[in-house]
Amino acid sequence: MTPLPATVEIVEVGPRDGLQNEPTVMPTAAKVEFIGRAMAAGLRRIEVASFVNPKRVPQMADAEAVLAQLPRRADVQYVGLVLNRKGFDRALAAGCTEVGMAVVTSDTFNRRNQGVSTDESIAAWLDIARAARAAGLRAQVTVSTAFGCPFEGEIPVARVVEVARRVAEAEPFEIALADTIGVGVPSQVTEIVARVREALPGVALRCHFHNTRNTGLANAYAAVEAGVTVLDASIGGIGGCPFAPAATGNIPTEDLVYMLARMGIRTGVDLEALIATGRWLEGELGRAVPGALVKAGSFPKARAIA
């Protein structure tokens, strides 16, 4: 067993992955406030928008407008999700400081989500990574449906490793393993992280979990135990994929920070500020959010987590 790390970095995905599945579109000004609240809480890598077809994901149609209103900060990475070269060019022009591409292990899901095959997405990623390097932009890639697909079912670990190997050819600064539809369990996390790390020694890994079947935090713990030190999360636990049936809810950022803090792992994030933002989100969305700490509060009386 790998010793638990002293620190874990959290990538806040609420403004993108969190909002993309909402039935209504959050106004641009509210998105900017959401991102500002995340920064004020201490989050330093924030997925702010996706640069995709606005007809398919109308919640992200104002990506450029959101970026235009964000302050330029040397200590904050504004991450834009892109799925093709056109999206990358938009993200670069808009002022993103980091781009993330998604490649799906399942060809069926890749076609539904991105309109092309997995092989075509890998080719697009290789081109995007080269263009990002030439522009001096950080580029990372997510291997999606690494734990299961709503259309093809179980994904063999060998397939996950194969896709990870192929996207690693572009030398991303990080590869994420994503449980896109929230079907994974801790034993899978342990195995998949170990197999990918064995195949790609030295490549930084990140994990992205959904809490659809209430295993998200358990999977996050398994990832940390396996040596992963970067995790995605969404304030309030909002989110989901519009192209995957019943793919609800990311790990709530505040619930993850609470668990890690109680384990003695630092995140640099203020828990009370996260809880307050989760409650603010409830007002903006007009509904309760899935996160537990938004309802229950912290224990003991919260303080800033250094």
GIPEDA-V361493 format. One record per pair of residues at least 24 apart in sequence whose C-alpha atoms are under 8 Angstrom apart, sorted by the first residue. I is the first residue (numbers start at 1). J is the second residue. D is the distance in whole Angstrom. If there is no record, write none. Layout:
BEGIN
i=I j=J d=D
i=I j=J d=D
END
This chain:
BEGIN
i=1 j=225 d=7
i=1 j=226 d=7
i=2 j=225 d=6
i=2 j=226 d=6
i=2 j=227 d=6
i=3 j=225 d=7
i=3 j=227 d=8
i=4 j=224 d=7
i=4 j=225 d=6
i=4 j=227 d=7
i=5 j=224 d=7
i=5 j=227 d=7
i=5 j=229 d=7
i=5 j=265 d=7
i=6 j=264 d=7
i=6 j=265 d=5
i=6 j=266 d=6
i=7 j=229 d=7
i=7 j=265 d=5
i=7 j=266 d=5
i=7 j=267 d=6
i=8 j=229 d=5
i=8 j=230 d=6
i=8 j=231 d=7
i=8 j=265 d=7
i=8 j=266 d=6
i=8 j=267 d=5
i=9 j=229 d=6
i=9 j=230 d=5
i=9 j=231 d=6
i=9 j=267 d=6
i=10 j=43 d=7
i=10 j=45 d=7
i=10 j=230 d=6
i=10 j=231 d=5
i=10 j=232 d=6
i=10 j=233 d=7
i=10 j=253 d=8
i=10 j=267 d=7
i=11 j=43 d=7
i=11 j=44 d=7
i=11 j=45 d=5
i=11 j=46 d=6
i=11 j=47 d=7
i=11 j=230 d=7
i=11 j=231 d=6
i=11 j=232 d=5
i=11 j=233 d=6
i=12 j=38 d=8
i=12 j=43 d=7
i=12 j=45 d=6
i=12 j=46 d=5
i=12 j=47 d=6
i=12 j=232 d=6
i=12 j=233 d=5
i=12 j=234 d=6
i=12 j=235 d=7
i=12 j=253 d=7
i=13 j=46 d=6
i=13 j=47 d=5
i=13 j=48 d=7
i=13 j=232 d=6
i=13 j=233 d=6
i=13 j=234 d=5
i=13 j=235 d=8
i=14 j=47 d=7
i=14 j=48 d=8
i=14 j=233 d=7
i=14 j=234 d=4
i=14 j=235 d=6
i=14 j=237 d=8
i=14 j=238 d=7
i=14 j=239 d=7
i=15 j=46 d=8
i=15 j=47 d=6
i=15 j=48 d=5
i=15 j=49 d=7
i=16 j=47 d=6
i=16 j=48 d=5
i=16 j=49 d=5
i=16 j=50 d=6
i=16 j=60 d=7
i=17 j=47 d=8
i=17 j=234 d=8
i=17 j=239 d=5
i=17 j=240 d=6
i=17 j=241 d=7
i=18 j=234 d=6
i=18 j=235 d=8
i=18 j=237 d=7
i=18 j=238 d=5
i=18 j=239 d=4
i=18 j=240 d=7
i=18 j=249 d=8
i=18 j=250 d=7
i=19 j=59 d=7
i=19 j=238 d=7
i=19 j=239 d=6
i=20 j=57 d=7
i=20 j=58 d=8
i=20 j=59 d=5
i=20 j=60 d=7
i=20 j=239 d=7
i=20 j=240 d=7
i=20 j=241 d=7
i=20 j=242 d=7
i=21 j=59 d=8
i=21 j=239 d=6
i=21 j=240 d=5
i=21 j=241 d=6
i=21 j=242 d=5
i=22 j=59 d=7
i=22 j=239 d=7
i=24 j=59 d=7
i=25 j=58 d=7
i=25 j=59 d=5
i=26 j=59 d=7
i=26 j=284 d=8
i=26 j=285 d=8
i=28 j=62 d=7
i=28 j=65 d=7
i=28 j=66 d=6
i=29 j=66 d=8
i=30 j=284 d=8
i=31 j=66 d=7
i=32 j=66 d=6
i=32 j=69 d=7
i=32 j=70 d=7
i=34 j=277 d=8
i=37 j=273 d=8
i=37 j=277 d=7
i=38 j=274 d=7
i=38 j=277 d=8
i=39 j=76 d=8
i=40 j=273 d=8
i=41 j=269 d=6
i=41 j=270 d=5
i=41 j=271 d=8
i=41 j=273 d=5
i=41 j=274 d=6
i=42 j=268 d=6
i=42 j=269 d=5
i=42 j=270 d=6
i=43 j=76 d=8
i=43 j=268 d=8
i=43 j=269 d=6
i=44 j=75 d=7
i=44 j=76 d=5
i=44 j=77 d=6
i=45 j=76 d=6
i=45 j=77 d=5
i=45 j=78 d=6
i=45 j=79 d=7
i=46 j=76 d=8
i=46 j=77 d=6
i=46 j=78 d=5
i=46 j=79 d=6
i=47 j=78 d=6
i=47 j=79 d=4
i=47 j=80 d=6
i=47 j=81 d=7
i=48 j=78 d=6
i=48 j=79 d=6
i=48 j=80 d=6
i=49 j=79 d=7
i=49 j=80 d=5
i=49 j=81 d=6
i=50 j=80 d=5
i=50 j=81 d=4
i=50 j=82 d=6
i=51 j=80 d=7
i=51 j=81 d=6
i=51 j=82 d=5
i=51 j=83 d=8
i=51 j=87 d=5
i=51 j=88 d=7
i=51 j=90 d=7
i=51 j=91 d=6
i=52 j=82 d=7
i=52 j=83 d=7
i=52 j=87 d=6
i=57 j=242 d=8
i=64 j=90 d=8
i=64 j=91 d=8
i=64 j=94 d=5
i=67 j=94 d=6
i=67 j=95 d=7
i=67 j=96 d=7
i=68 j=94 d=7
i=68 j=95 d=8
i=83 j=114 d=7
i=83 j=121 d=7
i=83 j=124 d=8
i=83 j=125 d=8
i=84 j=121 d=7
i=84 j=124 d=6
i=84 j=125 d=7
i=84 j=128 d=7
i=85 j=124 d=7
i=85 j=127 d=7
i=85 j=128 d=6
i=88 j=128 d=7
i=97 j=137 d=6
i=97 j=138 d=7
i=98 j=137 d=6
i=98 j=138 d=5
i=98 j=139 d=6
i=98 j=140 d=8
i=99 j=137 d=7
i=99 j=138 d=6
i=99 j=139 d=5
i=99 j=140 d=6
i=100 j=139 d=6
i=100 j=140 d=5
i=100 j=141 d=5
i=100 j=142 d=7
i=101 j=125 d=7
i=101 j=139 d=8
i=101 j=140 d=7
i=101 j=141 d=5
i=101 j=142 d=6
i=102 j=141 d=6
i=102 j=142 d=5
i=102 j=143 d=6
i=102 j=144 d=6
i=103 j=141 d=7
i=103 j=142 d=6
i=103 j=143 d=5
i=103 j=144 d=6
i=104 j=143 d=6
i=104 j=144 d=4
i=104 j=145 d=6
i=104 j=146 d=8
i=105 j=143 d=7
i=105 j=144 d=6
i=105 j=145 d=6
i=105 j=146 d=6
i=105 j=155 d=8
i=105 j=159 d=7
i=105 j=160 d=6
i=105 j=163 d=6
i=106 j=145 d=7
i=106 j=149 d=7
i=106 j=152 d=7
i=106 j=155 d=8
i=108 j=151 d=7
i=108 j=152 d=7
i=109 j=149 d=7
i=109 j=150 d=8
i=109 j=151 d=7
i=109 j=244 d=8
i=112 j=243 d=7
i=113 j=243 d=6
i=122 j=166 d=7
i=122 j=167 d=6
i=125 j=167 d=7
i=125 j=170 d=8
i=126 j=167 d=7
i=126 j=169 d=8
i=126 j=170 d=6
i=129 j=170 d=6
i=129 j=171 d=8
i=129 j=172 d=7
i=130 j=170 d=7
i=138 j=173 d=7
i=139 j=172 d=6
i=139 j=173 d=6
i=139 j=174 d=8
i=140 j=172 d=5
i=140 j=173 d=6
i=140 j=174 d=5
i=140 j=175 d=6
i=140 j=176 d=8
i=141 j=167 d=7
i=141 j=172 d=7
i=141 j=174 d=7
i=141 j=175 d=5
i=141 j=176 d=6
i=142 j=175 d=6
i=142 j=176 d=4
i=142 j=177 d=6
i=142 j=178 d=7
i=143 j=175 d=7
i=143 j=176 d=6
i=143 j=177 d=5
i=143 j=178 d=6
i=144 j=177 d=6
i=144 j=178 d=5
i=144 j=179 d=7
i=144 j=180 d=6
i=145 j=178 d=6
i=145 j=179 d=5
i=145 j=180 d=5
i=145 j=181 d=7
i=146 j=177 d=6
i=146 j=178 d=6
i=146 j=179 d=6
i=146 j=180 d=8
i=147 j=178 d=7
i=147 j=179 d=5
i=147 j=180 d=8
i=147 j=183 d=7
i=147 j=184 d=5
i=147 j=188 d=7
i=148 j=179 d=7
i=148 j=180 d=8
i=148 j=181 d=7
i=148 j=183 d=6
i=148 j=184 d=7
i=149 j=181 d=7
i=150 j=181 d=7
i=150 j=244 d=7
i=150 j=245 d=7
i=157 j=192 d=6
i=157 j=195 d=8
i=160 j=192 d=8
i=160 j=196 d=8
i=161 j=195 d=7
i=161 j=196 d=5
i=161 j=199 d=7
i=164 j=196 d=7
i=165 j=199 d=7
i=165 j=200 d=7
i=168 j=200 d=8
i=173 j=203 d=7
i=173 j=204 d=7
i=174 j=203 d=7
i=174 j=204 d=5
i=174 j=205 d=6
i=174 j=206 d=7
i=175 j=203 d=7
i=175 j=204 d=6
i=175 j=205 d=5
i=175 j=206 d=6
i=176 j=205 d=6
i=176 j=206 d=4
i=176 j=207 d=5
i=176 j=208 d=7
i=177 j=205 d=7
i=177 j=206 d=6
i=177 j=207 d=5
i=177 j=208 d=6
i=178 j=207 d=6
i=178 j=208 d=5
i=178 j=209 d=6
i=179 j=208 d=6
i=179 j=209 d=5
i=179 j=210 d=6
i=180 j=208 d=8
i=180 j=209 d=7
i=180 j=210 d=6
i=180 j=241 d=8
i=180 j=247 d=7
i=181 j=210 d=6
i=181 j=212 d=7
i=181 j=240 d=8
i=181 j=241 d=8
i=181 j=244 d=7
i=181 j=246 d=7
i=181 j=247 d=5
i=181 j=248 d=7
i=182 j=209 d=6
i=182 j=210 d=4
i=182 j=211 d=5
i=182 j=212 d=5
i=182 j=213 d=6
i=182 j=214 d=8
i=182 j=215 d=7
i=182 j=216 d=7
i=182 j=247 d=7
i=182 j=248 d=8
i=183 j=212 d=7
i=183 j=213 d=6
i=183 j=215 d=8
i=184 j=215 d=7
i=184 j=219 d=7
i=185 j=215 d=6
i=185 j=218 d=7
i=185 j=219 d=6
i=186 j=215 d=8
i=186 j=218 d=6
i=186 j=219 d=5
i=186 j=221 d=8
i=186 j=222 d=5
i=186 j=223 d=8
i=187 j=222 d=8
i=189 j=219 d=6
i=189 j=222 d=6
i=189 j=223 d=6
i=190 j=222 d=6
i=190 j=223 d=7
i=190 j=226 d=6
i=193 j=223 d=7
i=193 j=226 d=7
i=194 j=226 d=7
i=205 j=229 d=8
i=205 j=230 d=7
i=206 j=230 d=5
i=206 j=231 d=6
i=206 j=232 d=8
i=207 j=231 d=5
i=207 j=232 d=6
i=208 j=232 d=5
i=208 j=233 d=7
i=209 j=233 d=8
i=209 j=250 d=6
i=209 j=251 d=6
i=210 j=240 d=8
i=210 j=247 d=8
i=210 j=248 d=7
i=210 j=249 d=6
i=210 j=250 d=4
i=210 j=251 d=6
i=211 j=248 d=7
i=211 j=249 d=6
i=211 j=250 d=6
i=211 j=251 d=6
i=212 j=246 d=8
i=212 j=247 d=6
i=212 j=248 d=5
i=212 j=249 d=6
i=212 j=250 d=8
i=216 j=250 d=8
i=216 j=251 d=6
i=217 j=251 d=7
i=217 j=256 d=7
i=235 j=274 d=7
i=235 j=277 d=7
i=235 j=278 d=6
i=235 j=291 d=8
i=236 j=275 d=8
i=236 j=277 d=8
i=236 j=278 d=5
i=236 j=279 d=8
i=236 j=281 d=7
i=236 j=289 d=5
i=236 j=290 d=6
i=236 j=291 d=5
i=236 j=294 d=7
i=237 j=289 d=7
i=237 j=290 d=5
i=237 j=291 d=5
i=238 j=289 d=6
i=238 j=290 d=7
i=238 j=291 d=8
i=249 j=290 d=7
i=251 j=291 d=8
i=252 j=290 d=8
i=252 j=291 d=5
i=252 j=292 d=8
i=254 j=291 d=8
i=254 j=293 d=7
i=254 j=294 d=8
i=255 j=291 d=7
i=255 j=292 d=7
i=255 j=293 d=6
i=258 j=298 d=7
i=261 j=305 d=7
i=266 j=305 d=7
i=266 j=306 d=6
i=267 j=305 d=7
i=267 j=306 d=7
i=268 j=304 d=8
i=268 j=305 d=5
i=268 j=306 d=5
i=269 j=304 d=7
i=269 j=305 d=5
i=269 j=306 d=7
i=270 j=303 d=7
i=270 j=304 d=4
i=270 j=305 d=5
i=270 j=306 d=8
i=271 j=298 d=8
i=271 j=302 d=7
i=271 j=303 d=7
i=271 j=304 d=6
i=271 j=305 d=7
i=272 j=298 d=8
i=272 j=302 d=6
i=272 j=303 d=7
i=272 j=304 d=7
END
